[in-house]
Amino acid sequence: MGSSLGIVLVAFFLYLLVMIVIGAMCMKQNNNAEDYFLGGRNLGGFVAALSAQASDMSGWLLMGLPGSIYLLGTGQAWIGIGLFIGTTLNWIFISGRLRKYTIRANNSLTLPEFFQNRYKDDKKILLGASSVVIVIFFLVYTASALASGGKLFNSIFGIDYHTALVIGALVILIYTFMGGFLAVCTTDFIQGTLMLIALLLVPIVAYFLVGADNVASVLKSTGVDPVSFMNIMQENGEPIKAVSIISSLAWGLGYFGMPHILVRFMAIKDEKELKKSKVVAITWVFLSLLFACIIGLVGRAYLAPVILGTEGQVSSESVFIEMIKKLFISDIRAPFIAGVLLCAILAAIMSTADSQLLVTSSAVAEDLYKGIFKKDANELSVLKLSRVTVMVVALLAIVIAWDPESSIMALVSDAWAGFGAAFGPLVLMSLFWKRTNIQGAFAGIVSGAVVVILWDYIPFVSGATLSSTTGLYSLVPGFFVSLLLIIIVSLATPEPGKDIIEAFEDVNRKI
């Protein structure tokens, strides 16, 4: 076993080395802020698609989702259904329109800058509010990715969680610091490909080793009813509640407000590449979510009689890791393949964390520093501050993720709700409703973020939060309160100026 782990470690080392080399190569192509934050708006279709989806899914896809299905059954797959619907709608209705509008809106490089230019926000109110929201929620989101990395290294190599946390953060920091958006997208393309290969290969091989006729009986031996466990309308042996289905499907709403995904739409080279991206991205996310759910099911049978999450066993979120270790180290004895496949989990983690670091640095350097505090800042000073911000955010995320008991699913859930509620309704209204004005936009950003924080963290009901009391995901009330206030406040205040209306109509004529 020791020599096998050594070979796995070699695979990890080679993989991480490749990521750093890519960062160094891309560093030479960063001459200004547009290069660093958007890759010069020159992304090809395949790179844009896989980069968007890889940065979207994170370690949650290979750890959080399979782990929850392993533990509670296929009733947890409703989240995957919601995410697939959200992804599809985002690519079909948002991607092309947002790309055109950000170019029309004074070549906006970031989502906060788009809001500012879209509404002629001379006082920088929207720029400041949206930048602060990005910094707050991306700290939590980045922490979830780093926590995934810590658990991965701890589970495979027995490395102390805190040491593993720092190692993973350091590698991500190096290539993001050097290569910016182009490095992030290039590495994400490689990582997205690796993730899909691992997602398809591992459950299929494990399924045939268990035997199609044996799955039900093996599941029963682990203490679950096979029929209930594989019933999407059941959750932990009980009929699933309507509020659980609504909350799970609501994850799809979050896509409309995710800065690290939306920025990929802004960076695609042209309309031809965008059409290619749509097909690739939707296909990738369908296969990835489907097989992530299958991993939870097959893993329960394949790892039997071991039951993850019980006393003395690792968390159920490690089901994919444990399957690879058993499959390619114990059963088939191909440790280098095991190492490459385990790198897929690291890829999922890194592909999200790097994007989050980059978007946060753009919010601080481009939006807050240059946009508000030092408007005459030159390109070099913005680039320098961006790289410093990447380091600071990584350190703060390490602090948030320091507790080894922190749940990947819970951290992702909080951040996803925050972005989806604060930005999702405003992105939709900005692109599709010309009557939206700056007052309504500001009300939408603030109300969405505040509702999520109050819902998830403030104990209003007998010492319990509204989230735990109602069982309703905070994204639902946050999103619809934000949407409602955008409409009400916009209608109650003066119409947007003539130039704002003309820009809106100009973009719509080109759609």
N, C-alpha and C positions, 0 to 999 in steps of 0.2 A: 504493500500500500504506500509505503514511504517513497519508493522510486516512482510510482505512478503519479503521486502528488508533485514530485519534482518535475516530471514531464509536463504536467498541467501548468505548473508555474512558468516553465519555459514558454508555453503557448501564450500565457498572459503577458509575459515580458515582451515577446515579439509584437503582440497586438498593441500594447501601450506604446512601444517604440515607434511603430508605424504612425500612430495618431500624432505623436510629437513631431515626427519628420514632416507630416502634412502641414502642421501648424507653422513650422519653420519655412517651408516652401511658399505657403500662402502669404507669409509676412511681407515678402518682397513686392506683392501686388497691392498692398495697402498704402496708397498715396494720399488719401483724404478721408473725410468722415463718411462720404457715400460709399467708398470702397469698404471701409471697416464695418459699417452697419448694414449695408445692402449688397455688397459684392458688385457694386457698379450697375445694379439692376440687369445682371447678365446671366441669370441662372437658366440652365437648360431644363427641359420638361421632366426628365427622369430624376435629376438631382433635386429639383424643387419639390417634386411629389414625395420622394422617399425622405427627404430632409424634413418636410412638414410633418409627415406621419411619425417618423422616428422621434422627432423632438416632442411630439404630442404624447406618445404613449408612455415613455419612461419605464422605470423598473416596475411600475404598477402593472403593466401588461404581462410581464413574465413572473411576477411575484404576488402582487396584491389580488388581481382577478383570479388566477388559478387557485390561490390560497383560500379565497372566500368560497369558491365552488367546492374545493376539496373538503372544506369544513361544513358547509351548509347545503350543498346540492345545487342543481342547475337553476333554481329560483334566482340565484345571484347573476344569471346571465342577462337579466333585463338591463343591467348597466351597459353591457356590451351592445345590446340592441339599440339603446338610446344613443350611444356613442357612434354607432354606424350611421344611424339616421342623421345625427348632427353633422358628421363628417361629410356625408353626401350632399346635404343642403348647403353646407359652407362652400364646398368646391363649385357647386352648380350656380348658386345665386350670389355669393359674396366675392369670390376670388377675382373674376374679371372686372367687375364694377369697382372694387376697391383699388385694384391696380391702376385703372384709368383715372379714378378720382384723386388718388394721391399724387399722380403726375400733374393733373390739372390744378391741384391745390398747392402750387408753388413747389412741386417736386418734394413732397413731404417724405422724410426718411424714417420717421417713427410714428406710432399710433397717436401719442400725445401731440406731436407736431401736426398731424393730419387734422385732429380736432381743432387745433388753434387756427390753422389756415382755412379750414372748411367754414368756420364761423367768424372769421376776421376778428379773432380774439386779441385785440391790441393790448389789453390789460394782463394777458397771460394767465387768466383765471383757469381756463380749461387745461392749459399746459401744466400748470402747477398741480392742480387737483389730480389729474390722471397720472402724472409722474410719481406723486406720493403713493397712490394706490398700487402702482407697479412695484415700487420699492418694498412696500409692506408685504404684499402677497407673494412676490417672487422670493423673498427671504424664506418664507414657509415652504414654498414649492421647491426651491433649491435644496432646502434642508431634507425634504422627503427623498430626493435623488441621492444625496450623500448618505443618508441613513440606509438606503438600499445597498449602496456600495459597501458600507461597513458590514452589513449583515452577510453580503455575498462573500467577502474575504474571510470573515469569521467562520462561516459555515463550511467553506471549502478547505481552508488552510489552518483553521484554529487560531488565526492571528487575533490578538486582542481587538475588540470592536473599535475602540478609540484610535488605535494605531491604524487600523484599516480605513477608518473614516478619513484620516489625514492623508493617507497615501492616495486614495481615490480622488480626493479634492485637489491634491497637488498636480496630478496628471491632467485633469480637466482644466485646471487653472493655467498650466503651461501653454497648451495649444490654443486655448481661447485667447489668452493674453497676447500671444504672438500673431495668430492668423486672422482673428476677427471673424466676420460673417462667412467669408469664403472658406476658411478652415473648418468652421462649424458645419457648413452645408456639405462640404466634401466628406468629412468624417461621418456625418449623419447618413450620407448615401451608402457608404460602406457598412455602417452599423445597421441601417434599415434592412439591407440585403441579408446580412448575417442573422438578424433577428428572425426574418421570415423563414430562412433555411432551418434554423433550430426549432422554430414553432411547428413546422411541418414534419420534420424528421423524427423528433423524440417521441411524441405520442403515438405515431404510426408504428414505429418499431416496438414500443412497449406494449401496444395493443395486441400485436401478433404474438409476442412472447407470453402474454397472459392467456391468450386464446379467446376467440369470440364467444365460445360456449361457456367459458368459465367466469366471465366478468361479473354476472349477476350473483353467482354463489360466493365469489371472493368479496364483493362489496358487502354482502350479508354478513360475512365473517368479521368485518370491521365494525359491526354494530349499527349499520344503517339498513333501512328497507330499500332495496334496489329500485322498486317502482317509484316510490316517493322521491328518492335521491335524484332520479333522472327525469322527474316531472317538473317542468318549468313553472307550474302553478303551485309548487310546494316549496317551502323554505324550512330547513331543519326539521323535516317530518311533519310540518303543520301547513294548512292552506295559507298561501301567501296573501298578505293584506294589500288592499287597493293602494294604501298610502306608500307601501314599499315599491309597488310597480311604478307609481307616479314619480316617486323620488329617484328611482333608478333611470327611468326614461328621461327625466329632467337633466341628467348629465349631458345629454345632447345639446341643450341650450347653451352650455358653456362655450362651445366652439366659436360662437359669434363674437366672443370677447377675449380670446386668447392672443395676447400680443405676439408671442413667439411663433404662433402658427400664421397669424395674419400678415406678419412681416415677410413670410415666404411668398405670399401672393403679390406683395408690392415689388418683390425682387425678380420676378420671372421676366425673361428676355422679351418675349413678344406673344401675340395671340396664338400663333401656331404651337408654341411650346406650352402655353397654358392649357390648350385642349388635350395635349398629350398628358400633361400632369394630372388632369381630372381623372382620366381612365386609370392611370397607374396608381394614383393615391386611393381611389375608391376600391379598386381590386385588392390592394395591399391591406387596407384596413379590414375589409371583409374577411379575408383569409386569416389575418393575424388574430382578430377577436374570436373567430370561430374556433381556431385551434388552441387559443389560450384557455377557452372554456373546456375543450376536450382534455387538455392537460390536467385540469382539476379532477375530472371524472376518471380518466384512465389512471392517473397517479394514485388515486385512492385504492384502486385494485392492485396496481403494479407494486406498490410499496408494502402491501400487506405481508405479514401481520403487523408491521410497524404502523402506528397511528400517530401522525405528526400533531403537535400541539398538546399531547398528553404529557404527563409528568416524565421528565428525563429525555424528552424528544424536542427537537427544534420546532420552531413555529411552523404552522401550516403554510405560511407565505414562502417557505423554502421548498415547496413540493417540486418545483421544476429543477432546482439544484440537486435535490436528493435523487430524482429520477435519472438525471444525467450521470451522477456519480455511480449509481447502482448499475445503470445500463452499460456504460462504456469503460468503467474501471473494474467493477466486480464481475459482470456477466460476460460482456464481449471482450474486455481487456484491450481497449484502444484508447489509452490515456491522452494521447495528443488530440484525438478527435473530441474527447471529453473536454479538454482545455479550450479548444476552439468554440465548442458549443456553449460552454460556460461564459466565454467571452461575449456571447450574444446577450447575456443578462447584463454584463458590464456595459455593452454597447447601448442597451436600452436606457441604462442609468445615465451614461455620459452624454448621449444624444439629446437628452432633455436638460440636464444641468448646464451644458455649455450654452444652449440657447437662452436659458433663463439668465445666466450671468451676462450674456451679451445684451439682452434687452434691458436689463436693469442698468447696466453701464451706460447705455444710450439714453435712458431716462434721466440719469444724473448728469452726464457730460453734455449731451446734445440739447436736452429739453430744459433742465433746471439751470445748469451752469451757463451755457451759451444763450439759451432762450430767455432766461429771466435775469440772472445775476451779472453776466458779463457778455453783453450782446456783441461786442467787438472782438471777442475771442477768436484767434486764428485757428486754422485746421490742426496745427501741431499741438497746441495746448489742449484742444478737445480730445485728440487721440491719446495724449499722455494721461489726462484725467480719466478717460475711458478705461485704460489699463489699470490704473490705480483702483478705480471703482470695482473692477472685476476681482481684484485681490481682497478688498475690504468686504464685499458681499460674500465671497467664499468663506472668509473667516467667521462672519456673523452666522452664516448657514451652518457651519460646523458647530457653533455654540448651541444653536437651536436643536440640532440633531444629536447632541452629545449623549442623551439618554438612550441606552441600547434597547429599552422597552418601548420606545416611540413607535407608533403604528404607521407604516408607509401609507396605508389606505386612508387613515384619518388625516394625515398631513396633506396628501393630495386632494382629498375631499374639501378641506377648508380653503385651500388656495384656488381650486377650480371654481368653487362657488363665488369667491370674492371677485375674480376676473369676469366670470360669466354674468354676474349681476351688475357690476359697476360699468362694464364696457359693452356687453352684448346688446342690450336694447338700444344704446346710443349708436353703435355701428349700424344696426338695422335702420334706425330712423334717419341717420345721416345719409345713407345710401338710397333710401326709398321714400322719404317724406320731406318735401321741400319746405314745409311750414315749420320744421324744427328750428328753434333759434338757440342762441347762446345760453339764455336763462334756463331753458328746458334741458339743454345738454348738461349744464352744471348740476341741476337738480337730479338728473338721472345718475350721474357718476357718484355723487355723494350719497344719495339715498340707497343705491344698490349696495355699496360697500358697507354702509352703516347697518343696514338690515341684516346682512350676513354676520357681521361681528356681534350684533345684539342677539341674534338667533342662536349662534353657536357658543357664545362665551359668557353671556350674562344670565345668572340664575334667577329668572323672574318668578318661577312657579315652585314654591316650597323648596328652595335650594337647588332646583333643577333648571336646566336651560330649556328653551322652547323646542330646540332640536330633539332632545331626549324625551321630552314630554309628549310631543305630537308624533315623532317618528318621521316628520317631513323634512326632506333635505333643504337646507337653507337657501340653495340656489332658486328654488321655486318662489318663495315670497320675495326674495331679493330681486329677482329678474322682473317679476310683474309689478312690484312697487315702483321700481326704476322706470319701467315702460310707461306706467300710468302717469307718473309725475312728469316725464318728458312731454307727454301729450297735453296734460292739464296746464302745466306752467307755460309751455309754448303758446297755447291758445289764449292764455290769460295775459300775455305780454305782447309787445309790438312784433309785427312780422319781420322776418329777416330782410336785410337791405337788398336793393335791386341787383347789385353785383353778386351777392350770394345766390340769389334765385337764378341768375343767368348762368353761373358756373354749374349749378345743379342740372339745369336743362341742357347745357352743353354736353355734359357727361352722358346724360340719358340719350341724347341723339346719336352718340357713338356706340351705344351698347348694341 
